[in-house]
Every structure is written in structure tokens, then in C-alpha cells.
Amino acid sequence: MAAVLDTIDATRCPLCGEQNRCAMEVARETGEPQSPCWCMAADFRNAPLAAVPREMRGKACICARCAAGTPVES
């Protein structure tokens, strides 16, 4: 399990792999203050949170598209 945690990219959505644009993660990585994150005003009612892999829960934020429950187009 440690190997999985070492490979988690907190800047990517654990559901679709796209950049999650998490302001809190940007602040953590750069040390530069950021405006409040988009997620602070987001509606997560349609987010498929149960689909987030267990090993990634609490390690990486989902993106705005996944939070809205919008499926990834193939």
C-alpha cells in the first residue's frame, strides 16, 4: 500500500485523471497564498464519491466536472 500512496498525484482528480485545480494543493506546493478553492462553493450532491479508490480518499481532490457528476466523455 505504501507504493500506491507514493504515486498519488494530489494535483489530479482520482476519478478522471484531469487536473483538479485545487487551490489548497497549489498553496501547499508553492507556499503562495491562493484565493479560496472552487470547491468551497461547489455542490457535491451529484459527485460519485463512492467511486474514489479507497487508497486515494483524503489524498487528492476530485475535479469540478466529477464533483458535478458529469461523466467523462470517451
Summary of the structure (lengths in Angstrom):
residues: 74
radius of gyration: 12.6
end to end distance: 29.9
largest distance: 36.0
contacts: 162
relative contact order: 0.28
helix: 36%
strand: 3%
